[in-house]
Amino acid sequence: MATGPVHLVAMAISAFVSLIITGRFLVAAMLLLLVEVSNIFLTVRMLLKMSNVPSPALYEANKYVNLVMYFVFRLAPQSYLTWYFLRYVEVQGQGAFLTANLLLLDAMILMYFSRLLRSDFFPSLRKGSAGRDVDGEKFLID
């Protein structure tokens, strides 16, 4: 398993535990759960790649749906929460731990988004042989 998703889960869990213990920012926690909706389409993408579906139209359709869902359920809520925390919460000196977690999650989400774009929409930008298995096929993490 890749370490990136493990770190993402660890940071999310630590943020949720902090929210539960303090009883604050529960709406932010609910917004962060929207991120999981986009995982459905990322999983479908991975399954389509693994199964070598004979119909490329299905993969193409999922590619665009995945992009929209990633933006709507991952980038937009994360951007809003980051903006809110930097604007209102951190100004008052509250939630420094949560703000740090949000900024780390921002970096990881943007990195995964760039990898998704590079893999599905700009395959010519892929790096040489890095990330390829013994048969020369692209790993599913890209």
N, C-alpha and C positions, 0 to 999 in steps of 0.2 A: 504494500500500500504506500502511496506517496505520502511524504511527510507534510506537504502543504495542507491538504484537507484535514489532517489530524491537528495541526496547529490551529486551523480555523475553528474546528469544533472545540478545542481546548479553550480558546479565547472566548468563544460564544458561551460556553458553559460557565467560565469564571465570571463573565459579565452577568449572566442570569442569576448565579448564586449571590453575587453582590446585590443585585436588584431585589432578590427575595429577602435577603437578610436585612437590608435597610428599609424595604418597603417603599422605596422611591423609584420614580421613573418607570412605572409599570407599563405605561402607554408605549414607551420606547421599546420595552421588551416585546410587546405585541407586534410592533412594527418590524422588529428584527425577525420575527417568525415568518414574515412574508418572504424572506430570503429563501426559505425552504420550498416555496412554490416553484421557483425556477429550477430547483434540483430535479423535479419530475422530468422536465424536458432535457436536462443534461444527462439524466439516466437513460432516457429514450435514445438520445444521440449515441451514447456509448453502446447500448444494446444493438442499435442499427449498424454501428461500425463492427461490432464483434460478430454479428450474424451474416455480414456480407450480403445484405438484402439485394435480391436481383433487380429490384425496382429503384433506380436512383431518384426517381421523383419523390418517393416517400422520404428519403434522406434530405433532399433539397427542400421539401416543404417544412420538415422539422428544423432544418437549419435556420430558416427565417423566423419560424415561430419561436425557436430557442433564443434567437437574438432579441426579439421583442420582449419575451418573458424575462430574459436576463436584465434588460433595461428597466422594465416596469416593476419587477419584484425584487431586484437585487440592487441595481445602481441607484434608482430613484429614492427608495426608502433610506438607503445608506447615506446618500448625499444629503437628504433632508435632516436625518438625525445628526450627522456631523455638523451641518450648518447650525442646527438648533443648539447643540451642546456647546459649540464654540461661541455662539452669539449670546446665549442666555445663561447657561449653566456654569461654564468655566469663568465667566466674568464675575460671578458671585463666589468663586473659589470652591464650588461644589463639583463633585463628580470627576475629579482628576483621573482616578483609576479608570472610570468608564470612558472618558474622553481619550485616554491613551489607548484603550482597547479599540475604540472606534477608529482611531487613526491607523492602527495596525491592520484592522479589518479592511479599511479603505485601500491600503496599499495592496493587500492580498487580492481583494476583489478586482481591482484594476489590473493586476498582473494576470489573473485568470481570464479577465475579459480580453486582454490583448492576445493571450494565447488562443482563445476561442476564435477571435477575428482572424488571426494569422493562420490557424488551422483550417477554418471553413471558408473564409472569404479571400484570403491572400496566401494561397499555398506556395507561391513563388518566393515568399519572404522567409520560409522555413530555413533553419540552419542546416548545413551539410548533412553529415551522417549522424550527428548527435541525436539521441532519442530514438534510434531505430533498433529493432531487434535483429536476430541473426538472419532472418529471411528478408530484411530490408524494409519491412512494413513499419509504418508509423505506430508508436505506442498509443494507447487509447487515452493517455492523460493529456494529450495535446488537443 
